[in-house]
Amino acid sequence: MNASISVLLFGITRDITGQSAVSVPLSDGNRVGDLLQRLQQQYPRLSDIRSLLVAVNGEYADSDTVINSKDEVALIPPVSGG
Amino acid sequence: MIAITTDPIDVASALKLLQADEAGAIDLFLGVVRDKTQERSVDHLEYEAYDRMAISEMRKIVDEANRRWKLLRCVVIHRKGTLRIGEIAVLIGVATPHRADAFDATRYVIDTIKQTVPIWKKEIFSDGEVWVNATP
C-alpha cells in the first residue's frame, strides 16, 4: 500500500523548502532514515544543515523507527531556544 | 507552570507563582535578547516553536529537575514571535528550601532547554538574517 505523509517543517527547513509542511510518498515499512533520504534528494540544501532530527508524534525518533501514515512527523533542525 | 507565549513575559506574575512558605530560596533566570552577535548588529529576533513537542520536552526537563532536587515550585515560560533587544525570551523560576538547589536546578533547566526543546531563533541583522546554530 502506498500513501503519503505530511511532514511539518520549522526554522531553516521551512525557509529552504518555502513551506511549513511537505507531502512525502510513504510505503509500508518506511523508516525515519528513508524519509530523511527522500527529503534530502528533493531538497538538496537540507544537507547543508548541521544536523537534522525527526520527531514522530512529538518524540525524537531513531533513524530505524517505522513511520505509519497516521503519525505526526516533523523535521527538527538544530534547536536554538533560550 | 510551563508555557509558550507570544505576549511579553510578566516577571512579577511569575514570581508570585514561585512563592511558597517553605521556600528559603527563589531563583529567577531571564534569557534576554542582546545586540551584537559576532560583531554584527542585531535588529530583532524571530522565535518559533513546535508548540506541542516544546511543551512536552520542557515538561520532561522539569520532571527530571524535580527528581534531582525536590523543587517546591518551578515556572518555565518561553516566548515566541518577534523580540527586540532587551526583551525577555525565556524565564526560568525555581523555589527550593535552600539556595544551592535553586541555583543548580535553574542552571540545569535552562542548559537542557537549549539542548533539546524544539524552539528556533533567527537573528535579523541590518544586512541579512541567520537561523542560529543551523549551519556549520
Backbone of each chain as ProteinMPNN parsed JSONL, in Angstrom:
{"seq_chain_A": "MNASISVLLFGITRDITGQSAVSVPLSDGNRVGDLLQRLQQQYPRLSDIRSLLVAVNGEYADSDTVINSKDEVALIPPVSGG", "coords_chain_A": {"N_chain_A": [[0.828, -1.192, 0.0], [0.549, 2.188, -0.903], [0.997, 5.424, 0.384], [0.881, 8.83, 1.473], [2.74, 11.072, 3.521], [2.415, 13.89, 5.626], [4.898, 16.156, 6.381], [5.934, 18.139, 9.005], [7.513, 21.341, 9.056], [10.087, 23.389, 10.359], [11.829, 26.434, 11.302], [14.983, 26.694, 9.754], [14.463, 24.686, 7.91], [11.955, 25.2, 6.976], [12.388, 27.597, 5.676], [14.125, 26.728, 3.62], [12.561, 24.97, 2.083], [10.423, 26.541, 1.569], [7.945, 26.071, 2.567], [5.547, 25.204, 5.165], [4.89, 22.653, 5.595], [5.503, 19.528, 4.005], [4.491, 17.081, 1.591], [5.236, 13.683, 1.57], [5.86, 10.757, -0.285], [4.988, 7.556, 0.93], [5.843, 4.274, 1.721], [4.761, 1.04, 2.883], [6.314, 0.135, 5.904], [8.303, 2.004, 5.741], [11.037, 3.851, 7.074], [12.329, 6.294, 9.443], [14.876, 7.044, 8.563], [14.667, 6.532, 5.785], [12.817, 8.447, 5.058], [14.202, 10.837, 5.601], [16.258, 10.614, 3.726], [14.811, 10.733, 1.332], [13.717, 13.309, 1.502], [16.054, 14.816, 1.486], [16.967, 14.291, -1.065], [14.989, 15.518, -2.526], [15.146, 18.149, -1.663], [18.037, 19.387, -1.842], [19.463, 21.287, -0.363], [18.899, 20.823, 2.264], [20.871, 19.207, 3.198], [22.867, 20.894, 3.944], [22.467, 21.621, 6.518], [23.492, 21.572, 9.917], [22.713, 19.405, 11.623], [20.054, 17.053, 11.449], [17.127, 16.107, 12.836], [14.348, 13.872, 13.44], [11.026, 14.029, 14.512], [8.536, 11.905, 15.76], [5.207, 11.802, 16.339], [5.575, 13.781, 18.281], [7.867, 13.019, 19.68], [11.423, 12.588, 19.836], [12.858, 10.59, 17.291], [14.552, 7.535, 16.374], [16.661, 6.637, 13.522], [15.797, 4.213, 12.565], [13.157, 3.969, 13.225], [9.879, 2.998, 12.419], [7.568, 4.531, 10.225], [4.164, 5.347, 10.3], [1.133, 5.952, 8.425], [-0.595, 7.553, 9.841], [0.89, 8.928, 11.653], [2.203, 11.869, 13.307], [4.617, 13.715, 11.884], [7.709, 15.43, 12.093], [10.332, 17.574, 10.982], [13.313, 18.284, 12.679], [15.442, 20.744, 12.892], [18.714, 21.931, 14.13], [18.211, 23.007, 17.446], [17.542, 26.215, 18.99], [16.637, 27.605, 21.217], [15.983, 29.713, 24.127]], "CA_chain_A": [[0.0, 0.0, 0.0], [1.293, 3.446, -0.912], [0.276, 6.581, 0.886], [1.874, 9.87, 1.665], [2.678, 11.624, 4.867], [2.74, 15.307, 5.678], [5.998, 16.384, 7.322], [5.964, 19.527, 9.49], [8.836, 21.948, 8.908], [10.309, 24.559, 11.209], [13.126, 27.104, 11.223], [15.689, 26.749, 8.469], [13.895, 23.733, 6.943], [10.81, 25.885, 6.377], [12.934, 28.571, 4.721], [14.713, 26.024, 2.473], [11.507, 24.401, 1.232], [9.411, 27.561, 1.304], [6.635, 25.569, 3.012], [5.54, 24.789, 6.575], [4.723, 21.196, 5.596], [5.61, 18.921, 2.677], [3.945, 15.74, 1.495], [6.268, 12.745, 1.117], [5.288, 9.43, -0.517], [5.385, 6.636, 2.009], [5.472, 2.872, 1.501], [4.703, 0.251, 4.122], [7.601, -0.216, 6.496], [9.293, 3.093, 5.61], [11.609, 4.285, 8.346], [12.745, 7.692, 9.551], [16.045, 7.227, 7.692], [14.197, 6.597, 4.392], [12.145, 9.738, 4.897], [15.242, 11.871, 5.544], [16.943, 10.473, 2.45], [13.926, 11.218, 0.278], [13.619, 14.774, 1.617], [17.328, 15.413, 1.087], [17.023, 14.221, -2.534], [14.05, 16.507, -3.051], [15.636, 19.486, -1.278], [19.457, 19.146, -1.545], [20.022, 22.244, 0.613], [18.719, 20.289, 3.628], [22.14, 18.584, 3.598], [23.767, 21.927, 4.486], [22.149, 21.86, 7.928], [24.453, 20.924, 10.809], [22.159, 18.094, 11.962], [18.626, 17.052, 11.171], [16.455, 15.02, 13.546], [12.946, 13.695, 13.09], [10.14, 13.706, 15.632], [7.322, 11.161, 15.393], [4.199, 12.013, 17.385], [6.075, 14.66, 19.336], [9.037, 12.473, 20.386], [12.583, 12.338, 18.973], [12.827, 9.209, 16.801], [15.768, 6.993, 15.758], [16.526, 6.513, 12.069], [15.132, 2.956, 12.187], [11.74, 3.983, 13.63], [8.95, 2.839, 11.297], [6.565, 5.603, 10.174], [2.834, 4.965, 9.835], [0.523, 7.076, 7.716], [-1.327, 8.449, 10.754], [1.813, 9.592, 12.587], [2.571, 13.272, 13.094], [6.071, 13.686, 11.674], [8.279, 16.774, 11.967], [11.79, 17.711, 10.885], [13.816, 19.121, 13.771], [16.813, 21.242, 12.705], [19.327, 22.244, 15.433], [17.366, 23.917, 18.223], [18.269, 27.407, 19.435], [15.808, 28.359, 22.154], [16.669, 30.35, 25.248]], "C_chain_A": [[0.87, 1.252, 0.0], [0.409, 4.581, -0.424], [1.282, 7.719, 0.906], [1.676, 10.451, 3.047], [3.078, 13.089, 4.811], [3.803, 15.52, 6.763], [6.028, 17.861, 7.703], [7.382, 20.07, 9.436], [8.932, 23.218, 9.744], [11.671, 25.18, 10.887], [13.708, 27.064, 9.829], [15.089, 25.782, 7.448], [12.662, 24.339, 6.261], [11.291, 26.907, 5.344], [13.454, 27.881, 3.462], [13.628, 25.523, 1.523], [10.473, 25.446, 0.83], [8.022, 27.14, 1.751], [6.699, 25.171, 4.489], [5.225, 23.296, 6.721], [4.895, 20.696, 4.171], [5.044, 17.511, 2.728], [5.005, 14.817, 0.901], [5.601, 11.389, 0.898], [5.846, 8.433, 0.491], [4.932, 5.228, 1.645], [5.433, 2.171, 2.852], [6.107, -0.049, 4.63], [8.663, 0.856, 6.35], [9.736, 3.562, 6.986], [12.022, 5.749, 8.282], [13.923, 7.976, 8.621], [15.653, 7.338, 6.224], [13.587, 7.962, 4.097], [13.178, 10.863, 4.74], [15.943, 11.845, 4.185], [16.107, 11.062, 1.312], [13.827, 12.746, 0.301], [14.915, 15.441, 1.159], [17.532, 15.336, -0.428], [16.176, 15.328, -3.139], [14.531, 17.94, -2.81], [17.102, 19.365, -0.864], [20.026, 20.089, -0.479], [19.787, 21.795, 2.054], [20.023, 19.668, 4.135], [23.137, 19.597, 4.146], [23.568, 22.142, 5.987], [23.057, 21.001, 8.809], [23.982, 19.531, 11.258], [20.654, 18.173, 11.804], [18.009, 15.849, 11.872], [14.999, 14.968, 13.095], [12.17, 13.385, 14.364], [8.921, 12.978, 15.089], [6.378, 11.252, 16.584], [4.77, 12.773, 18.589], [7.243, 14.138, 20.137], [10.181, 12.307, 19.38], [12.611, 10.857, 18.582], [14.181, 8.81, 16.207], [15.544, 6.81, 14.265], [15.846, 5.211, 11.669], [13.676, 2.873, 12.684], [10.839, 3.893, 12.393], [7.869, 3.93, 11.382], [5.253, 5.051, 9.622], [2.108, 6.194, 9.294], [-0.224, 8.027, 8.65], [-0.425, 9.188, 11.732], [1.931, 11.084, 12.273], [4.095, 13.326, 13.048], [6.57, 15.113, 11.484], [9.787, 16.69, 11.803], [12.244, 18.671, 11.974], [15.256, 19.538, 13.46], [17.405, 21.615, 14.069], [18.523, 23.304, 16.196], [18.195, 25.099, 18.724], [17.395, 28.27, 20.34], [16.663, 29.001, 23.241], [17.089, 31.757, 24.896]], "O_chain_A": [[1.805, 1.372, 0.792], [-0.766, 4.678, -0.778], [2.401, 7.58, 0.411], [0.611, 10.34, 3.655], [3.963, 13.479, 4.049], [3.625, 15.115, 7.912], [6.134, 18.73, 6.838], [8.34, 19.356, 9.731], [7.991, 24.008, 9.824], [12.538, 24.545, 10.288], [13.028, 27.359, 8.846], [15.19, 26.023, 6.245], [12.366, 24.025, 5.108], [10.689, 27.066, 4.282], [13.253, 28.383, 2.356], [13.762, 25.637, 0.305], [9.735, 25.257, -0.137], [7.03, 27.762, 1.372], [7.768, 24.841, 5.002], [5.283, 22.744, 7.82], [4.477, 21.365, 3.226], [5.104, 16.834, 3.755], [5.598, 15.121, -0.135], [4.868, 10.909, 1.762], [7.023, 8.474, 0.848], [3.769, 5.015, 1.3], [6.001, 2.65, 3.834], [6.983, -0.443, 3.859], [9.801, 0.662, 6.778], [8.945, 3.66, 7.923], [12.059, 6.357, 7.213], [13.967, 9.02, 7.97], [16.23, 8.14, 5.489], [13.809, 8.549, 3.038], [13.049, 11.723, 3.869], [16.191, 12.884, 3.573], [16.613, 11.782, 0.452], [13.852, 13.394, -0.745], [14.887, 16.497, 0.526], [18.184, 16.2, -1.014], [16.562, 15.982, -4.107], [14.344, 18.822, -3.648], [17.397, 19.252, 0.325], [20.966, 19.727, 0.229], [20.41, 22.328, 2.973], [20.261, 19.606, 5.341], [24.142, 19.215, 4.745], [24.397, 22.769, 6.646], [23.35, 19.851, 8.483], [24.771, 18.586, 11.269], [20.052, 19.228, 12.001], [18.325, 14.705, 11.545], [14.492, 15.892, 12.459], [12.603, 12.58, 15.189], [8.343, 13.384, 14.081], [6.711, 10.832, 17.693], [4.487, 12.453, 19.743], [7.597, 14.72, 21.162], [9.956, 11.938, 18.228], [12.416, 9.98, 19.423], [14.873, 9.636, 15.611], [14.41, 6.824, 13.788], [15.36, 5.101, 10.544], [13.042, 1.823, 12.573], [11.027, 4.639, 11.431], [7.332, 4.212, 12.453], [5.241, 4.368, 8.598], [2.425, 7.327, 9.657], [-0.463, 9.181, 8.294], [-0.901, 9.98, 12.545], [1.779, 11.504, 11.126], [4.773, 13.025, 14.031], [5.933, 15.913, 10.798], [10.442, 15.841, 12.409], [11.649, 19.73, 12.175], [16.19, 18.782, 13.727], [16.683, 21.62, 15.066], [18.199, 24.361, 15.655], [19.413, 24.99, 18.865], [17.405, 29.498, 20.249], [17.885, 28.855, 23.271], [17.683, 32.449, 25.722]]}, "seq_chain_B": "MIAITTDPIDVASALKLLQADEAGAIDLFLGVVRDKTQERSVDHLEYEAYDRMAISEMRKIVDEANRRWKLLRCVVIHRKGTLRIGEIAVLIGVATPHRADAFDATRYVIDTIKQTVPIWKKEIFSDGEVWVNATP", "coords_chain_B": {"N_chain_B": [[4.445, 25.747, 36.458], [4.337, 25.607, 32.941], [4.897, 27.161, 29.908], [4.322, 28.489, 26.587], [4.431, 31.534, 24.959], [3.142, 34.338, 23.093], [2.977, 36.786, 24.126], [4.513, 39.512, 26.008], [6.733, 38.537, 28.666], [5.712, 38.348, 31.981], [7.312, 39.189, 34.724], [6.735, 39.719, 37.408], [4.287, 38.388, 37.845], [5.121, 35.757, 37.473], [6.884, 35.479, 39.584], [5.126, 35.588, 41.736], [3.87, 33.116, 41.439], [5.871, 31.499, 42.307], [6.21, 31.76, 44.98], [6.319, 30.272, 48.17], [5.582, 29.013, 51.406], [7.508, 27.324, 52.52], [9.738, 27.884, 51.091], [13.042, 28.828, 51.023], [14.636, 29.872, 49.189], [14.444, 31.513, 46.106], [15.068, 31.326, 42.767], [15.497, 33.212, 39.838], [15.869, 33.07, 36.423], [16.536, 34.991, 33.609], [16.466, 34.937, 30.183], [17.682, 37.049, 27.767], [17.219, 39.142, 24.907], [20.025, 40.084, 23.108], [22.103, 42.664, 21.727], [24.49, 42.597, 19.029], [26.003, 39.962, 17.707], [28.74, 38.088, 17.124], [29.987, 40.477, 16.39], [28.145, 41.583, 14.654], [25.439, 43.772, 14.208], [22.382, 43.349, 15.776], [19.058, 43.538, 14.636], [16.453, 42.519, 15.269], [14.95, 39.538, 16.767], [13.476, 36.5, 15.576], [11.446, 34.143, 16.965], [10.453, 30.742, 16.802], [8.327, 27.914, 17.503], [7.789, 24.408, 17.897], [5.073, 23.844, 19.147], [3.559, 21.827, 20.612], [5.429, 19.74, 21.023], [7.504, 21.15, 22.171], [6.43, 21.932, 24.618], [6.068, 19.393, 25.803], [8.704, 18.457, 25.92], [9.82, 20.37, 27.627], [8.375, 19.779, 29.884], [9.416, 17.25, 30.502], [12.005, 17.989, 31.252], [11.558, 19.571, 33.512], [10.379, 17.64, 35.14], [12.56, 15.914, 35.501], [14.313, 17.637, 36.839], [12.852, 17.951, 39.163], [13.048, 15.361, 40.202], [15.741, 15.311, 40.808], [16.201, 17.444, 42.586], [13.989, 18.052, 44.297], [11.913, 20.235, 43.998], [10.075, 23.029, 45.184], [8.5, 24.809, 43.807], [8.168, 25.472, 40.305], [8.662, 27.379, 37.425], [8.415, 27.776, 33.97], [8.68, 29.752, 31.229], [8.499, 30.38, 27.862], [9.03, 32.64, 25.272], [7.647, 33.37, 22.0], [7.72, 34.478, 18.548], [8.17, 37.868, 17.396], [10.97, 39.448, 18.784], [12.575, 42.146, 20.402], [15.695, 43.89, 21.068], [16.717, 43.562, 24.432], [14.337, 42.513, 25.335], [12.62, 39.879, 27.165], [13.259, 36.555, 26.514], [13.067, 34.053, 27.627], [11.982, 32.708, 30.737], [13.039, 31.243, 33.689], [12.059, 29.917, 36.691], [12.663, 28.909, 39.996], [11.835, 27.446, 43.086], [13.109, 26.494, 46.181], [13.915, 24.876, 49.364], [16.54, 25.602, 50.157], [19.368, 27.591, 48.996], [21.394, 26.44, 47.324], [20.334, 24.267, 45.888], [18.402, 25.603, 44.393], [19.94, 27.251, 42.693], [21.383, 25.236, 41.272], [19.32, 23.715, 40.066], [18.011, 25.615, 38.475], [20.016, 26.262, 36.65], [20.377, 23.764, 35.432], [17.863, 23.437, 34.183], [17.703, 25.612, 32.279], [20.025, 25.128, 30.753], [19.462, 22.596, 29.66], [17.107, 23.035, 28.273], [18.097, 24.564, 26.162], [19.369, 22.603, 24.75], [17.543, 20.558, 23.962], [14.853, 21.341, 23.462], [12.369, 21.931, 21.023], [12.626, 24.762, 19.771], [13.283, 27.626, 17.869], [15.517, 30.229, 16.827], [15.852, 33.098, 14.799], [18.241, 35.36, 13.78], [17.964, 38.67, 12.876], [19.685, 40.862, 11.003], [20.902, 44.166, 10.051], [21.792, 43.752, 7.537], [21.058, 41.209, 6.595], [20.114, 37.772, 7.518], [20.03, 35.025, 9.885], [19.523, 31.627, 10.838], [20.013, 30.593, 14.056], [22.676, 28.473, 15.013], [22.102, 26.673, 12.955], [23.588, 26.087, 10.641], [26.917, 24.95, 9.722]], "CA_chain_B": [[3.777, 26.14, 35.23], [5.164, 25.577, 31.733], [4.096, 27.83, 28.881], [4.906, 29.207, 25.459], [3.525, 32.673, 24.786], [3.58, 35.409, 22.196], [2.915, 38.026, 24.907], [5.684, 39.785, 26.856], [6.75, 37.724, 29.885], [5.453, 39.168, 33.166], [8.178, 38.64, 35.773], [6.069, 39.83, 38.719], [3.311, 37.301, 37.965], [5.871, 34.507, 37.622], [7.417, 35.461, 40.952], [4.013, 35.235, 42.642], [3.641, 31.67, 41.334], [7.005, 30.774, 42.904], [6.266, 31.938, 46.43], [5.816, 29.174, 48.99], [6.015, 29.228, 52.799], [8.7, 26.524, 52.839], [10.833, 28.27, 50.202], [14.054, 29.75, 51.536], [15.357, 30.413, 48.033], [13.773, 31.57, 44.801], [15.969, 31.773, 41.712], [14.881, 33.597, 38.568], [16.795, 33.292, 35.317], [15.911, 35.616, 32.444], [17.246, 34.981, 28.95], [17.31, 38.348, 27.202], [17.744, 39.391, 23.555], [21.141, 41.042, 23.152], [22.642, 43.212, 20.485], [25.834, 42.159, 18.667], [26.443, 38.581, 17.662], [29.942, 38.079, 16.279], [30.245, 41.835, 15.902], [27.104, 42.117, 13.77], [24.417, 44.455, 14.981], [21.1, 42.66, 15.634], [17.883, 44.397, 14.616], [15.497, 41.822, 16.139], [14.96, 38.084, 16.641], [12.197, 35.814, 15.351], [11.421, 32.819, 17.593], [9.307, 29.889, 16.519], [8.32, 26.703, 18.321], [6.879, 23.276, 17.639], [4.482, 24.054, 20.48], [3.17, 20.596, 21.298], [6.612, 18.997, 21.458], [8.294, 22.018, 23.058], [5.832, 21.825, 25.957], [6.315, 18.073, 26.396], [10.136, 18.366, 26.255], [10.064, 21.187, 28.827], [7.795, 19.011, 30.998], [10.406, 16.215, 30.856], [13.142, 18.637, 31.921], [11.118, 19.963, 34.858], [10.213, 16.395, 35.908], [13.892, 15.43, 35.879], [14.815, 18.561, 37.864], [12.119, 17.593, 40.381], [13.632, 14.128, 40.747], [17.089, 15.552, 41.328], [16.329, 18.473, 43.632], [12.811, 18.324, 45.133], [11.538, 21.641, 43.865], [8.783, 23.419, 45.755], [7.766, 25.415, 42.69], [9.003, 25.681, 39.109], [7.958, 28.066, 36.343], [9.19, 27.923, 32.739], [7.891, 30.445, 30.204], [9.317, 30.747, 26.695], [8.279, 33.496, 24.352], [7.921, 33.201, 20.578], [7.324, 35.638, 17.755], [9.212, 38.883, 17.186], [11.508, 40.031, 20.021], [13.564, 43.204, 20.17], [16.8, 43.911, 22.029], [16.323, 43.852, 25.807], [13.133, 41.779, 25.74], [12.85, 38.582, 27.8], [12.892, 35.43, 25.644], [12.737, 32.889, 28.452], [12.058, 32.869, 32.19], [13.066, 30.019, 34.49], [11.963, 30.233, 38.114], [12.708, 27.713, 40.838], [11.793, 27.677, 44.537], [13.553, 25.332, 46.974], [14.161, 25.293, 50.734], [17.877, 26.195, 50.316], [19.779, 28.24, 47.754], [22.255, 25.649, 46.434], [19.461, 23.504, 44.99], [17.736, 26.534, 43.469], [20.928, 27.601, 41.658], [21.696, 24.065, 40.433], [18.149, 23.318, 39.279], [17.772, 26.65, 37.468], [21.033, 26.1, 35.602], [20.061, 22.529, 34.706], [16.683, 23.641, 33.338], [17.992, 26.459, 31.114], [21.023, 24.464, 29.895], [18.849, 21.474, 28.939], [16.174, 23.633, 27.299], [18.852, 24.985, 24.984], [19.84, 21.423, 24.006], [16.559, 19.569, 23.493], [13.475, 21.8, 23.228], [12.249, 22.407, 19.641], [12.374, 26.2, 19.606], [14.339, 28.12, 16.986], [15.561, 31.683, 16.671], [16.521, 33.662, 13.639], [18.734, 36.712, 14.03], [17.801, 39.546, 11.718], [20.639, 41.969, 11.034], [20.55, 45.206, 9.08], [22.222, 43.315, 6.201], [20.853, 39.776, 6.369], [19.486, 37.046, 8.614], [20.585, 33.687, 10.03], [18.969, 30.75, 11.865], [21.119, 30.348, 14.988], [23.151, 27.07, 15.143], [21.561, 25.765, 11.937], [24.578, 25.673, 9.637], [28.276, 24.956, 10.273]], "C_chain_B": [[4.768, 26.129, 34.067], [4.328, 26.188, 30.617], [4.955, 28.376, 27.755], [3.917, 30.324, 25.14], [4.072, 33.649, 23.751], [3.575, 36.754, 22.93], [4.222, 38.261, 25.67], [5.59, 39.001, 28.169], [6.659, 38.645, 31.108], [6.194, 38.565, 34.361], [7.471, 38.659, 37.129], [5.05, 38.711, 38.913], [4.003, 35.965, 38.17], [6.389, 34.381, 39.05], [6.33, 35.076, 41.96], [3.769, 33.729, 42.638], [4.715, 30.872, 42.066], [7.003, 30.837, 44.432], [5.607, 30.773, 47.165], [6.377, 29.357, 50.399], [7.318, 28.505, 53.123], [9.923, 26.95, 52.025], [11.781, 29.244, 50.887], [14.818, 30.4, 50.404], [14.46, 30.402, 46.81], [14.797, 32.11, 43.803], [15.157, 32.106, 40.475], [15.989, 33.75, 37.543], [16.007, 33.912, 34.175], [16.884, 35.558, 31.276], [16.754, 36.171, 28.144], [17.938, 38.509, 25.812], [18.847, 40.441, 23.628], [21.505, 41.509, 21.749], [23.988, 42.542, 20.233], [26.038, 40.659, 18.802], [27.589, 38.553, 16.684], [30.112, 39.43, 15.566], [29.233, 42.339, 14.872], [25.996, 42.685, 14.644], [23.044, 43.834, 14.711], [19.956, 43.675, 15.602], [16.787, 43.796, 15.497], [15.632, 40.319, 15.944], [13.549, 37.595, 16.339], [12.309, 34.425, 15.988], [10.233, 32.035, 17.072], [9.451, 28.583, 17.283], [7.427, 25.653, 17.693], [6.17, 23.088, 18.975], [4.248, 22.761, 21.256], [4.398, 19.872, 21.863], [7.47, 19.834, 22.407], [7.755, 21.924, 24.49], [6.177, 20.471, 26.577], [7.795, 17.888, 26.732], [10.462, 19.2, 27.495], [9.513, 20.474, 30.06], [8.776, 17.937, 31.46], [11.559, 16.813, 31.655], [12.761, 19.011, 33.353], [10.919, 18.71, 35.733], [11.564, 15.869, 36.383], [14.502, 16.331, 36.97], [14.152, 18.253, 39.21], [12.677, 16.34, 41.036], [14.956, 14.416, 41.425], [17.096, 16.45, 42.557], [15.097, 18.708, 44.498], [12.416, 19.799, 45.117], [10.192, 21.885, 44.542], [7.885, 24.008, 44.674], [8.734, 25.503, 41.505], [8.142, 26.331, 38.028], [8.898, 28.168, 35.14], [8.279, 28.58, 31.706], [8.831, 30.823, 29.063], [8.461, 31.567, 25.75], [8.581, 33.107, 22.917], [7.372, 34.402, 19.825], [8.497, 36.603, 17.617], [9.66, 39.484, 18.51], [12.599, 41.032, 19.685], [14.612, 43.178, 21.28], [16.297, 44.324, 23.413], [15.093, 43.095, 26.262], [13.492, 40.396, 26.284], [12.348, 37.47, 26.875], [12.458, 34.229, 26.465], [12.89, 33.251, 29.928], [12.056, 31.481, 32.822], [12.99, 30.461, 35.949], [11.888, 28.954, 38.923], [12.659, 28.133, 42.298], [12.168, 26.382, 45.245], [13.76, 25.798, 48.42], [15.489, 26.043, 50.89], [18.448, 26.612, 48.961], [20.589, 27.355, 46.804], [21.406, 24.875, 45.426], [18.782, 24.412, 43.964], [18.686, 26.932, 42.34], [21.155, 26.431, 40.713], [20.53, 23.714, 39.516], [17.89, 24.331, 38.163], [18.747, 26.489, 36.308], [20.76, 24.85, 34.752], [18.907, 22.764, 33.716], [17.027, 24.489, 32.107], [18.995, 25.783, 30.186], [20.379, 23.355, 29.064], [17.824, 21.965, 27.929], [16.917, 23.984, 26.011], [19.319, 23.804, 24.141], [18.72, 20.63, 23.343], [15.194, 20.128, 23.071], [13.346, 22.411, 21.822], [11.711, 23.835, 19.529], [13.566, 26.722, 18.806], [14.318, 29.64, 16.95], [16.371, 32.062, 15.452], [16.955, 35.068, 14.021], [18.598, 37.523, 12.754], [18.717, 40.753, 11.907], [20.198, 43.032, 10.036], [20.852, 44.712, 7.665], [22.079, 41.801, 5.994], [20.217, 39.105, 7.571], [20.075, 35.647, 8.692], [19.843, 32.918, 11.125], [20.119, 30.322, 12.775], [21.39, 28.845, 15.094], [22.831, 26.179, 13.961], [22.608, 25.249, 10.97], [25.977, 25.776, 10.225], [28.962, 26.301, 10.102]], "O_chain_B": [[5.902, 26.589, 34.202], [3.185, 25.785, 30.401], [6.135, 28.682, 27.93], [2.711, 30.089, 25.061], [5.281, 33.772, 23.557], [4.103, 37.743, 22.422], [4.955, 37.312, 25.947], [4.501, 38.824, 28.715], [7.43, 39.595, 31.245], [5.763, 37.564, 34.933], [7.598, 37.715, 37.909], [4.948, 38.143, 40.0], [3.535, 35.131, 38.946], [6.336, 33.306, 39.648], [6.581, 34.335, 42.911], [3.497, 33.132, 43.679], [4.503, 29.708, 42.409], [7.7, 30.07, 45.096], [4.5, 30.349, 46.833], [7.512, 29.802, 50.567], [8.135, 28.999, 53.901], [11.021, 26.438, 52.244], [11.386, 30.341, 51.282], [15.559, 31.36, 50.614], [13.799, 29.406, 46.516], [15.325, 33.208, 43.973], [14.239, 31.372, 40.106], [16.95, 34.485, 37.774], [14.938, 33.422, 33.811], [17.999, 36.071, 31.367], [15.561, 36.294, 27.868], [19.06, 38.06, 25.578], [18.64, 41.543, 24.138], [21.248, 40.84, 20.748], [24.567, 41.971, 21.158], [26.226, 40.152, 19.908], [27.432, 38.953, 15.53], [30.339, 39.514, 14.359], [29.431, 43.401, 14.281], [25.669, 42.131, 15.694], [22.592, 43.791, 13.567], [19.894, 44.569, 16.446], [16.25, 44.477, 16.371], [16.351, 39.872, 15.051], [12.561, 38.184, 16.779], [13.161, 33.627, 15.6], [9.139, 32.577, 16.914], [10.554, 28.192, 17.663], [6.433, 25.971, 17.04], [6.591, 22.295, 19.817], [4.678, 22.618, 22.401], [4.41, 19.45, 23.019], [8.087, 19.302, 23.33], [8.523, 21.848, 25.449], [6.541, 20.406, 27.751], [8.12, 17.233, 27.722], [11.281, 18.794, 28.32], [10.095, 20.546, 31.142], [8.955, 17.731, 32.66], [12.031, 16.213, 32.621], [13.534, 18.798, 34.287], [11.25, 18.718, 36.919], [11.7, 15.432, 37.525], [15.131, 15.838, 37.907], [14.799, 18.29, 40.257], [12.771, 16.256, 42.261], [15.269, 13.851, 42.474], [17.897, 16.249, 43.47], [15.175, 19.542, 45.401], [12.574, 20.509, 46.11], [9.289, 21.051, 44.476], [6.683, 23.748, 44.628], [9.949, 25.597, 41.681], [7.029, 25.883, 37.755], [10.043, 28.597, 35.279], [7.235, 28.034, 31.352], [9.836, 31.503, 29.274], [7.313, 31.224, 25.468], [9.653, 32.572, 22.634], [6.656, 35.232, 20.385], [9.659, 36.208, 17.708], [8.835, 39.976, 19.279], [13.433, 40.802, 18.809], [14.43, 42.52, 22.305], [15.555, 45.296, 23.555], [14.823, 43.035, 27.461], [14.517, 39.817, 25.923], [11.176, 37.441, 26.499], [11.581, 33.472, 26.049], [13.794, 33.992, 30.316], [11.192, 30.652, 32.532], [13.783, 31.295, 36.386], [11.146, 28.032, 38.585], [13.355, 29.063, 42.706], [11.624, 25.317, 44.954], [13.779, 27.002, 48.674], [15.572, 27.003, 51.655], [18.075, 26.071, 47.92], [20.477, 27.509, 45.588], [21.732, 24.836, 44.239], [18.609, 24.031, 42.807], [18.296, 26.95, 41.173], [21.125, 26.601, 39.494], [20.725, 23.446, 38.331], [17.585, 23.947, 37.034], [18.364, 26.568, 35.141], [20.891, 24.872, 33.528], [18.973, 22.341, 32.562], [16.67, 24.109, 30.992], [18.845, 25.847, 28.966], [20.712, 23.191, 27.89], [17.681, 21.385, 26.852], [16.427, 23.731, 24.911], [19.629, 23.966, 22.961], [18.923, 20.078, 22.262], [14.448, 19.436, 22.378], [14.116, 23.301, 21.463], [10.538, 24.074, 19.242], [14.707, 26.317, 19.031], [13.26, 30.264, 17.029], [17.394, 31.463, 15.121], [16.16, 35.867, 14.516], [19.058, 37.114, 11.688], [18.552, 41.547, 12.833], [19.25, 42.835, 9.275], [20.25, 45.184, 6.701], [22.888, 41.189, 5.297], [19.827, 39.771, 8.53], [20.567, 35.125, 7.691], [19.563, 33.459, 12.195], [21.098, 29.745, 12.301], [20.466, 28.046, 15.245], [23.247, 25.02, 13.951], [22.532, 24.105, 10.522], [26.216, 26.587, 11.12], [30.11, 26.465, 10.514]]}, "name": "protein", "num_of_chains": 2, "seq": "MNASISVLLFGITRDITGQSAVSVPLSDGNRVGDLLQRLQQQYPRLSDIRSLLVAVNGEYADSDTVINSKDEVALIPPVSGGMIAITTDPIDVASALKLLQADEAGAIDLFLGVVRDKTQERSVDHLEYEAYDRMAISEMRKIVDEANRRWKLLRCVVIHRKGTLRIGEIAVLIGVATPHRADAFDATRYVIDTIKQTVPIWKKEIFSDGEVWVNATP"}
